Amino acid sequence: MVKKTDTGARADPLPVRRAATAYDVAKLAGVSQSAVSRAFTPGASVAPETRKRIITAAKELSYRPNLIARSLIKQRSGTIGVVISYLQNQFNPEVLESLSRALKAAGYNILLFTVDPHSADPVLEEVLQLQVEALVLGSTSLSSAVADECAIAGIPVVLFNRTSAVNSVSSVAGDNVAGSRRIAQFLAAGGHRRFGYIAGLENSSTNQEREAGYTTWLQQNRLSVSSRAVGNYTFQGAWDAMREICSQPERPDAVFCANDHMAIAALEVARSEFGLDVPGDLSIVGFDDVGAARWPSFSLTSFSQPVDVMVAETVRILLGLIGGETATREAITVPGHLIVRRSARLPPHGIERNGDVLVWCPSDPLVP
Amino acid sequence: MVKKTDTGARADPLPVRRAATAYDVAKLAGVSQSAVSRAFTPGASVAPETRKRIITAAKELSYRPNLIARSLIKQRSGTIGVVISYLQNQFNPEVLESLSRALKAAGYNILLFTVDPHSADPVLEEVLQLQVEALVLGSTSLSSAVADECAIAGIPVVLFNRTSAVNSVSSVAGDNVAGSRRIAQFLAAGGHRRFGYIAGLENSSTNQEREAGYTTWLQQNRLSVSSRAVGNYTFQGAWDAMREICSQPERPDAVFCANDHMAIAALEVARSEFGLDVPGDLSIVGFDDVGAARWPSFSLTSFSQPVDVMVAETVRILLGLIGGETATREAITVPGHLIVRRSARLPPHGIERNGDVLVWCPSDPLVP
């Protein structure tokens, strides 16, 4: 028995002594066993407050309900739930199309949940009812509690384009920190001295990582962000943020926007409302390298997130989780490039051709 | 018995004497009854040629297989299949987001099928297997045969942003013919004389209707399309088409593109490759009024397709079909406006403010 538990512990990254039961969860949460059962049964009614207590207790005990029962009754549904928000951000349709292609090739269809980017919409009930085999959370604002609840309910989850502070959930993201450091370095090398930043949703991991990479590099090099405004990842939000930044007496000479969707809005405002020449008066850099970044009107310098590579990693992890082959958590960071176009003033050196794009590869990095 | 049949015939728009059976279909198709049964059973194997014969026979006889059996075994899945292609076209993510919101409000989730815009991918097998309650076909290229097959198999179908030549399937579309006539009239009133057209997929109903509206009005007014190229609704296709049109010795002074996505590509080419001023040298008009049409870089004059209204109509029809309340086919045309911005030279009169946009409302139409 001890040996068996040890073997189990080796397959599972967490040290497990005895699998927690509904009885343990009920005891810890101070509720009946039937309430625990209802909390994990699709469509069953539980008071929200009770449910919250049960989920907390289940988390604490690493309780995984009904796994055998579910595997017996669950027919292979062939569907993967994808939660995504705000398809106006050009990155999201690109992700959805790529995911759809890759999952179809693997024999799965997509059950689509679009959520309001500003609400941490709990989709768990729906997900349980619809018996998706796994879930991709591609919304940057979704509360990571939902991810935890799914993991507890035995539904494989992969976070896409975001990371989680809790270590139970796998994730695939671009290289937010390195990319933003590279952008800061690129702008400094290009002779800029007044640095602006337009933030995305401040509670999102992508914004936190991108802002940290940018500001930390600047600080380490005795520079700083002189103007900052929050665009919340929306077009209108970025529009208002850029208007605020450009209205200040000491206008920055470079603005890094936390994604391309906001950078396009910033470009439009700078030109149409302030008559600024980009990059003559002001440089603008984005993150994602969406399709529209290539359009001549924008010609946006941007750090790339290679969607197809990120999607391939996501599908690989999902299939492993569904097949029960992997129980370990993977946090994948997919590297990108700083794609150099015309929206930002160029440094004197370090620009190299890479296929049909120019990338910045400083051979003599200003800092390690 | 006769009376009962008559009552049935009144509820159904088609005159039905006796419901066709699998036997009737088998006889007409010259196959066995079991082949007919297999053709309408998810996952069962039938030779493609045989299946085609069976479908043709079933269509001819208005055969609806297994309806009672299906209603007995089918649990309410709560999902609607949505077939869409090419999410790069800004119109499609807008539709998907609006559909997702409206269906969620009605208690449904979306099972998403993205298809290659150039292939008439048969999704029927998948649809039958996944037991979606209804299907929205939002791809302009999908063969209408798929729609017919679904209708035969008893799955409610609504075509979105396209119409069908066959009269068995409901559809919701914008006012392609009136909109394109209005565009021709607007350009003529603006003093243009050399008219270009960039076509979408030539076999799509949207392109056929938009091209017909444009060219017919011009012909009726002793004008004509002097340059035409096919962009197939893709960005790259429109890019190449516009390059072809601008390279001709007699360049048009106005180009109507069959949708905004292509119009944006045309604008980019005209400016970046030919150094043309839009609308000084050349006017460009699109169709759809997508979000990006409002961006100052494009400021695209475009005939609007009100997505939320189109989606509301689609959901209304779907719910009626699912509930079995309606059996009649509806072909809805949602009216739009010619939204006037800066990408086309203006006529001397007829421009009116409508909320926060300008629209062209010729009080004295050049033709009825």
Boltz contact constraints between the chains, C-beta under 6 A:
constraints:
  - contact:
      token1: [A, 87]
      token2: [B, 93]
      max_distance: 6.0
  - contact:
      token1: [A, 87]
      token2: [B, 97]
      max_distance: 6.0
  - contact:
      token1: [A, 93]
      token2: [B, 87]
      max_distance: 6.0
  - contact:
      token1: [A, 93]
      token2: [B, 93]
      max_distance: 6.0
  - contact:
      token1: [A, 97]
      token2: [B, 87]
      max_distance: 6.0
  - contact:
      token1: [A, 97]
      token2: [B, 114]
      max_distance: 6.0
  - contact:
      token1: [A, 100]
      token2: [B, 114]
      max_distance: 6.0
  - contact:
      token1: [A, 109]
      token2: [B, 111]
      max_distance: 6.0
  - contact:
      token1: [A, 110]
      token2: [B, 112]
      max_distance: 6.0
  - contact:
      token1: [A, 111]
      token2: [B, 109]
      max_distance: 6.0
  - contact:
      token1: [A, 111]
      token2: [B, 111]
      max_distance: 6.0
  - contact:
      token1: [A, 112]
      token2: [B, 110]
      max_distance: 6.0
  - contact:
      token1: [A, 112]
      token2: [B, 112]
      max_distance: 6.0
  - contact:
      token1: [A, 114]
      token2: [B, 97]
      max_distance: 6.0
  - contact:
      token1: [A, 114]
      token2: [B, 100]
      max_distance: 6.0
  - contact:
      token1: [A, 268]
      token2: [B, 295]
      max_distance: 6.0
  - contact:
      token1: [A, 268]
      token2: [B, 296]
      max_distance: 6.0
  - contact:
      token1: [A, 272]
      token2: [B, 296]
      max_distance: 6.0
  - contact:
      token1: [A, 295]
      token2: [B, 268]
      max_distance: 6.0
  - contact:
      token1: [A, 296]
      token2: [B, 268]
      max_distance: 6.0
  - contact:
      token1: [A, 296]
      token2: [B, 272]
      max_distance: 6.0
  - contact:
      token1: [A, 297]
      token2: [B, 297]
      max_distance: 6.0
